[in-house]
Amino acid sequence: MTQPAEMSRVRRQILQVAGVIVGCSIILALIEATQVYLASTDMEPMRITWRVAFEKTMPSWLVLAALTPGILYLSNRFPFERRNWVRSLAVHALAGVVFAFAHLAGTELLYLSVAEKTKGFRSGFSQLLHFYFALDVFTYWAIVAACLGFYYYREYRNRELTASRLQASLTEARLEALRAQLNPHFLFNTLNAISALSLKGEPVVVAEMLGRLSDLLRATLDHGRTQEIPLARELEFLDSYLAIQRLRFGERFTVTQRISPETLDALVPSLILQPIVENAVVHGIGKQLGRGSIDISATRDNGVLRLEVRDSGPGFTALPDEGIGLGNTRSRLEQLYGTGYAFECGRAPEGGAVVRITIPAHLEPRHATA
């Protein structure tokens, strides 16, 4: 921000604060004047007009409004911090006394300038000191307390906001690191498959797989830094990946998708299904004799989105090794949803492996959770 712009912003803030102080003072003066007027109506010999009541009360509030910026300055200049609270206490104790004298003296002078002069300044000032000195000192400390309360609250909010932004940045960095780890993992596996096919002397299949891989990488780059995409787009990406795997495994497996229509516009973490399906293909179908099957389903119920991938392979061991793909999937879900997700890996009752993901069903991108 340029210096003139900064000075203009500060000037506007000063004018706003001054306007609020003066406005509040006038409102409080009007309220007190009305109370004084109404109270005098029951005292017939001492009954006064509303104008007189206003003249009696307005000077005190106007002088208070004039002195308040100085109190605000001292409150910000001498806060009660651990390292200098003694000095701040001494400054405010002296300032409270000075404020009381200045406020009462200014009130009397202003009152004498607008009201009929029935007494001198010294007499009126002495009376005000006798009745209101302690109250004015208390008023000073009340304003200091309110100002310091606002100051500490503002500092707390600023620290909270800074910590929140820092945590969000760290979480975003973790998510990007996890995604960066997934992409090479998937790429290396696919290139290994292409290399194996080339050694078998299948140039047509290799060329088609390279073309599919190019399309898949382009789609990955199109996702950019977007952490969540509609499920429909995720399924399109998954279809491209499965097309590569069909070229690799031929007719050894079939894929069934049972996707409820209401789930297609729900947001899911990008590339969330690919590592799960890859695990099913490599460790399920790849280790199974004969034909196999992969079943992918998505349902939405009571604000929850459930994704499930089953395969007909040998299934997980008692303690499944999640590896890079499944391990990163769990980590990404934790970063995005905190405790608001479920990720389960296990054996299906009918045999084979099953992976279930449960996340909040939503249409708007969520902020990452630490």
C-alpha positions in Angstrom: 0.0 0.0 0.0 1.4 3.4 -1.0 2.1 6.0 1.7 -0.7 8.5 0.6 -3.2 5.6 0.5 -2.1 4.5 4.0 -2.4 8.1 5.3 -5.9 8.4 3.8 -7.0 5.1 5.4 -5.7 6.2 8.8 -7.4 9.6 8.4 -10.7 7.9 7.6 -10.4 5.6 10.6 -9.7 8.6 12.9 -12.7 10.5 11.5 -14.9 7.4 12.0 -13.8 6.9 15.6 -14.3 10.6 16.3 -17.7 10.5 14.7 -18.7 7.5 16.8 -17.4 9.2 20.0 -19.3 12.5 19.3 -22.4 10.7 18.2 -22.5 8.5 21.3 -21.9 11.5 23.6 -24.7 13.5 22.1 -27.1 10.5 22.4 -26.1 9.9 26.0 -26.5 13.7 26.7 -30.0 13.7 25.3 -30.9 10.6 27.3 -29.6 12.2 30.5 -31.3 15.5 29.8 -34.6 13.8 29.3 -34.2 11.9 32.6 -33.3 15.2 34.4 -36.3 16.9 32.9 -38.8 14.1 33.7 -37.4 13.9 37.3 -37.9 17.6 37.8 -41.6 17.4 36.8 -42.4 15.9 40.2 -40.6 18.6 42.0 -42.9 21.6 41.4 -40.8 24.4 43.0 -37.6 23.1 41.3 -39.2 22.2 38.0 -37.0 23.1 34.9 -37.5 23.1 31.2 -36.0 20.5 28.9 -33.7 23.2 27.5 -32.2 23.9 30.9 -31.9 20.2 31.5 -30.0 19.9 28.2 -27.7 22.8 29.1 -26.9 21.1 32.4 -26.0 17.8 31.0 -24.5 18.5 27.5 -21.3 20.2 28.6 -20.1 17.1 30.6 -20.6 14.8 27.6 -19.0 17.1 25.1 -15.9 17.5 27.2 -15.8 13.8 27.7 -16.0 13.3 23.9 -13.1 15.7 23.5 -10.9 13.9 26.1 -11.7 10.3 25.0 -9.2 10.2 22.0 -6.5 11.0 24.5 -7.6 8.1 26.7 -7.7 5.8 23.7 -4.2 6.8 22.8 -2.8 6.2 26.3 -4.6 2.8 26.4 -2.9 1.7 23.2 0.4 3.3 24.1 0.6 1.8 27.6 -1.2 -1.6 27.6 -0.9 -3.8 30.7 1.7 -6.3 29.4 3.8 -8.5 31.7 7.1 -6.7 31.0 5.8 -3.1 31.6 2.6 -3.3 33.7 4.1 -1.3 36.6 4.9 1.6 34.3 1.5 1.4 32.6 -0.2 1.4 36.0 1.7 4.5 37.1 0.9 6.3 33.8 -2.8 5.5 34.0 -3.1 6.3 37.6 -1.7 9.8 37.0 -3.7 10.2 33.7 -6.9 9.3 35.6 -6.4 12.2 38.0 -5.5 14.6 35.2 -8.6 13.4 33.3 -10.8 14.1 36.3 -9.5 17.6 36.8 -9.6 18.4 33.0 -13.1 17.0 32.5 -14.6 18.8 35.5 -12.8 22.0 34.7 -13.9 21.9 31.1 -17.4 21.0 32.0 -17.7 24.0 34.3 -16.2 26.4 31.7 -18.5 25.1 29.0 -21.5 25.2 31.3 -20.8 28.9 32.3 -20.6 29.8 28.6 -24.1 28.6 27.7 -26.0 29.0 31.0 -26.8 32.0 33.1 -23.9 32.9 35.3 -25.2 32.7 38.8 -21.8 31.7 40.3 -18.1 31.9 39.5 -15.9 29.2 38.0 -14.1 28.5 41.3 -17.2 27.8 43.3 -18.8 25.6 40.6 -15.5 23.7 40.0 -15.1 23.0 43.7 -18.6 21.6 43.9 -17.9 19.3 40.9 -14.6 18.1 42.4 -16.4 17.3 45.6 -19.2 15.3 44.0 -17.7 13.9 40.8 -13.9 13.5 41.2 -14.1 9.8 42.2 -16.7 9.1 39.6 -14.5 10.7 36.9 -11.5 8.6 37.9 -13.7 5.5 37.7 -14.9 6.7 34.3 -11.4 7.0 33.1 -10.5 3.5 34.2 -13.8 2.2 32.6 -12.8 3.6 29.3 -9.3 2.2 29.6 -10.7 -1.2 30.5 -13.1 -1.1 27.5 -10.3 0.0 25.1 -7.8 -2.6 26.4 -10.5 -5.3 26.2 -11.1 -4.4 22.5 -7.3 -4.2 21.9 -6.7 -7.7 23.4 -9.7 -9.1 21.6 -8.4 -7.7 18.3 -4.9 -9.1 18.9 -6.4 -12.5 19.8 -8.5 -12.5 16.6 -5.5 -11.4 14.5 -3.4 -14.2 16.0 -6.2 -16.7 15.5 -6.6 -15.5 11.8 -2.9 -15.8 11.2 -2.7 -19.2 12.7 -5.7 -20.3 10.7 -4.1 -19.0 7.5 -0.8 -20.7 8.3 -2.6 -24.0 9.1 -4.6 -23.8 5.9 -1.3 -23.2 4.0 0.3 -26.1 5.7 -2.7 -28.3 5.0 -2.7 -27.3 1.3 1.0 -28.0 1.1 0.4 -31.5 2.6 -2.4 -32.2 0.1 -0.3 -31.1 -2.8 2.6 -33.3 -1.6 0.3 -36.2 -1.3 -1.1 -35.6 -4.8 2.4 -35.2 -6.2 3.3 -38.5 -4.7 0.3 -40.2 -6.3 0.9 -39.0 -9.8 4.4 -40.5 -10.2 3.3 -43.7 -8.5 0.5 -44.1 -11.1 2.7 -43.1 -13.9 5.5 -45.5 -13.1 3.1 -48.4 -12.8 1.6 -47.6 -16.1 5.0 -47.2 -17.8 6.0 -50.5 -16.4 3.0 -52.1 -17.9 3.8 -50.5 -21.3 7.4 -51.7 -21.0 6.2 -55.3 -20.3 3.9 -55.2 -23.4 6.6 -53.8 -25.6 8.8 -56.7 -24.6 6.1 -59.1 -25.7 6.1 -57.5 -29.1 2.7 -55.9 -29.1 3.4 -52.5 -30.7 -0.3 -51.7 -31.5 -1.4 -52.2 -27.9 1.7 -50.2 -26.7 0.8 -47.3 -29.0 -2.8 -47.3 -27.8 -1.7 -47.4 -24.2 0.6 -44.4 -24.8 -2.2 -42.5 -26.3 -4.5 -43.3 -23.4 -1.8 -42.4 -21.0 -1.3 -39.0 -22.7 -5.1 -38.3 -22.4 -4.9 -39.3 -18.7 -2.0 -37.1 -17.9 -3.7 -34.2 -19.7 -6.8 -34.7 -17.5 -4.6 -34.8 -14.4 -3.0 -31.5 -15.3 -6.4 -30.0 -16.1 -7.4 -30.6 -12.5 -4.6 -28.3 -11.5 -4.6 -27.4 -7.8 -8.3 -28.3 -7.4 -8.6 -30.6 -4.4 -12.3 -31.5 -5.1 -14.2 -32.2 -8.3 -17.7 -33.5 -9.1 -17.9 -37.3 -8.9 -19.0 -37.3 -12.6 -15.6 -35.9 -13.6 -13.8 -38.4 -11.3 -15.6 -41.2 -13.0 -14.6 -39.9 -16.4 -10.9 -39.9 -15.3 -11.4 -43.4 -13.9 -12.8 -44.7 -17.2 -9.7 -43.5 -19.0 -7.5 -45.3 -16.5 -9.6 -48.5 -16.8 -9.2 -48.3 -20.6 -5.4 -48.6 -20.1 -5.8 -51.5 -17.7 -8.1 -53.3 -20.1 -5.4 -53.1 -22.8 -3.0 -54.5 -20.3 -5.1 -57.4 -18.9 -7.4 -58.0 -21.9 -10.6 -59.7 -21.0 -9.5 -60.9 -17.6 -11.8 -58.6 -15.7 -15.1 -56.8 -15.9 -16.1 -53.6 -14.3 -19.5 -52.8 -12.9 -20.5 -49.3 -11.9 -23.6 -48.8 -9.7 -23.7 -45.0 -9.4 -26.8 -43.3 -8.0 -27.7 -40.3 -10.2 -27.9 -37.9 -7.2 -24.2 -38.5 -6.4 -22.8 -37.3 -9.8 -22.7 -33.6 -8.8 -21.3 -34.3 -5.3 -17.7 -33.2 -4.8 -15.0 -35.7 -4.1 -11.2 -35.4 -3.7 -9.7 -35.6 -7.2 -8.0 -38.8 -8.0 -9.6 -40.5 -5.0 -10.9 -43.6 -6.9 -7.9 -44.3 -9.2 -5.5 -45.6 -6.5 -8.2 -47.7 -5.0 -9.1 -49.2 -8.4 -5.5 -49.6 -9.2 -5.0 -51.6 -6.0 -8.0 -53.8 -7.0 -6.5 -54.4 -10.5 -2.9 -55.0 -9.5 -3.3 -56.8 -6.2 -6.8 -58.3 -6.8 -7.2 -59.2 -10.5 -3.4 -59.4 -11.1 -3.1 -62.2 -8.5 -6.2 -64.1 -9.5 -6.4 -67.0 -11.8 -9.0 -66.6 -14.5 -11.5 -63.8 -14.9 -12.2 -61.4 -12.2 -14.6 -58.5 -11.5 -14.5 -55.0 -10.0 -17.6 -53.4 -8.6 -17.7 -49.6 -8.1 -20.7 -48.0 -6.3 -21.7 -44.6 -5.1 -24.7 -43.7 -2.9 -25.9 -40.6 -1.2 -28.0 -40.6 2.0 -28.7 -38.1 4.8 -25.9 -35.7 3.7 -23.4 -38.5 3.4 -21.7 -39.8 0.3 -20.5 -43.4 0.3 -18.1 -44.8 -2.3 -17.2 -48.5 -2.4 -14.8 -50.5 -4.6 -14.9 -54.3 -4.5 -12.8 -56.9 -6.3 -12.9 -60.7 -6.6 -9.3 -61.2 -5.8 -7.7 -62.9 -2.8 -8.6 -60.0 -0.5 -6.6 -58.2 2.1 -4.5 -59.9 4.7 -5.5 -59.6 8.4 -3.5 -56.4 8.6 -3.6 -54.9 5.1 -0.6 -53.0 3.9 -2.0 -49.8 2.5 1.1 -48.8 0.6 1.4 -45.4 -1.2 -2.0 -45.4 -3.0 -4.3 -46.4 -0.1 -2.1 -44.7 2.5 -2.1 -41.4 0.7 -5.9 -41.7 0.1 -6.4 -42.0 3.9 -4.1 -39.1 4.5 -5.8 -36.9 2.0 -9.2 -37.6 3.5 -8.0 -36.7 6.9 -6.5 -33.4 5.7 -9.7 -32.5 3.8 -12.4 -33.6 6.3 -10.7 -34.0 9.7 -12.7 -36.5 11.6 -15.7 -36.2 9.3 -14.8 -39.2 7.1 -14.5 -43.0 7.2 -12.0 -45.1 5.3 -12.3 -48.9 5.6 -10.3 -51.7 4.0 -11.3 -55.3 4.5 -12.5 -58.6 3.2 -15.9 -58.8 1.5 -18.3 -61.4 2.9 -18.5 -63.1 -0.5 -14.7 -63.0 -0.8 -12.3 -60.5 -2.3 -11.3 -57.1 -1.0 -13.6 -54.1 -0.3 -12.7 -50.5 0.3 -15.3 -48.1 1.6 -15.1 -44.3 1.8 -17.7 -42.2 3.6 -17.4 -38.4 3.3 -19.9 -35.4 3.7 -22.0 -35.0 0.6 -21.6 -31.3 -0.5 -21.6 -29.3 -3.7 -19.4 -26.4 -2.6 -15.6 -26.8 -2.0 -14.7 -27.2 1.6 -11.7 -25.7 3.3 -9.0 -28.2 4.2 -9.1 -29.3 7.9 -5.9 -29.6 9.9 
